[in-house]
């Protein structure tokens, strides 16, 4: 593999701190740093190796898969021109740069109410809530999001932005939801099988439905993925005699539990999203290289 592509893949594999959007931007910017003539000179086989390598480095991150899939599709179409590659990568960068503001604009118009629950830590949810707070007095209840406690960090961020916030234990989500207007959550990936996000997300969506309230998911189009990504970061540790501890970081929530899935390209129902995913192209190389298995 071209050493520059290899370095990008190795850096990604060693990145344990960045979020999905940060990884997405880092890969794209690193590729754009390669001159056009050099992009054109990289063999198709190297691009295929690179695409497989970045997906395997972060198999649960939808934006990473989408970069890899876009490159593989370009190679299948015979696109080797450096300028064409650059334009495609630039479009992805520009789309992601504008996504937060577009999502916030769509959400602020669509979502009614003044008191919402969320969980974990999401920059996109923060933008949405900030936009909503401009036109109404807003209150946000944040579940603490064990085991990492990201919800407590997120609550402080929102409070620092001037929003009224309360923190609750994850175990009180159902009881507290009774008094609210709905739930708003982010996503690490959205596929036909469900929305993958921090564990506790499904409890919010189920609690909203139990109280006949809307649950909204907000995420950029880069996190909409045509294949199932199922690494939920599960571990079991021995902590004593006949005693183990089970820890799960992510979970998948059925799309039907969300009243609306709001992206930078607009608002979708679960049925709309499934139709969109059915027509999304997946490169043949994923199957010929044995990375993915056909299900049809």
C-alpha positions, 0 to 999 in steps of 0.5 A, a space after each residue: 500500500 502507498 505509504 501515505 495511505 498506510 500512515 492514515 490507516 495506522 493513525 486511525 487504528 491507534 485513535 482511541 479518543 476521537 469521535 466519529 465525526 472527528 475521525 471522518 474529518 481527519 481521514 478526508 483532510 489527510 487524503 486531501 493533503 496528497 497532491 492531485 498527480 500523486 492521487 492519480 498515480 496510486 494503484 487501484 489495488 492500494 485504494 482497495 487495500 486502504 478502504 478495507 484497512 480503515 473499515 477494519 480499523 473502526 468497524 462500528 463507525 459509519 462515517 469511516 465505512 462511507 469514505 471507504 465505500 465511496 473510494 471503492 465505488 470510484 475505483 469500480 467506475 474507473 475513476 483514477 483522475 486525482 482532480 475527480 477524487 479530490 472533488 468527491 472528497 471535498 464535497 464530503 468535507 463541505 457537506 459535513 462542515 455544514 451538517 450541524 447547522 442544517 440539522 439544527 435548522 430542521 430540528 428547531 422548526 419541527 420539534 415542539 415543546 419546552 422540556 426534553 430528555 437526552 443522554 450521553 454526549 453529542 455535539 449535534 444534539 447540543 447544536 439542536 438544543 442551542 437552536 431551539 433555545 433561541 426561540 423558547 425557554 428550554 429545559 433539558 433532562 440528561 441521563 448520566 449515561 453510565 458506565 462512562 458518565 458522558 451525560 454529566 459532562 454534556 449537562 455541564 456543557 448545556 448549562 454553560 450555554 445558558 440552558 436549564 439542565 437537570 441530571 438524572 440516574 439512568 434508572 429513573 428515565 421512565 419515571 421522569 419521562 412522564 413529565 417531559 415533552 419528548 426525547 432527543 438523541 444523537 447517533 454513531 450510525 444508522 442502518 436498516 437494522 437500527 440506530 447505534 448509539 451509547 447504551 441507554 438510548 433505547 431506554 429513552 426511546 422506549 420511555 417516550 413511546 410508553 408515555 405517548 411522546 415523540 423520540 427524535 434522532 438527529 445525525 449527519 448524513 455521513 452516519 447513514 450507512 447501507 450495511 449493518 455495523 454491529 460492534 457494540 463494545 461488549 466485555 465481561 471481566 472476572 471481578 471475584 469468585 463466581 463473580 463477573 461484570 458485564 459492560 456494554 458501551 453501545 446498543 442498537 435501537 429499532 428505527 420504529 421507536 423514533 418519530 423522526 430521524 432528522 439529518 442535514 438532508 431533511 426529516 425522515 421516517 423509519 420507512 423513508 430511511 429504509 427506502 433510501 438505504 435500499 438504493 444506496 450502492 455498496 461496492 462489489 469489492 466488499 464482497 469479493 474480498 470477503 469483508 462483507 457477506 451478501 444477505 440476499 
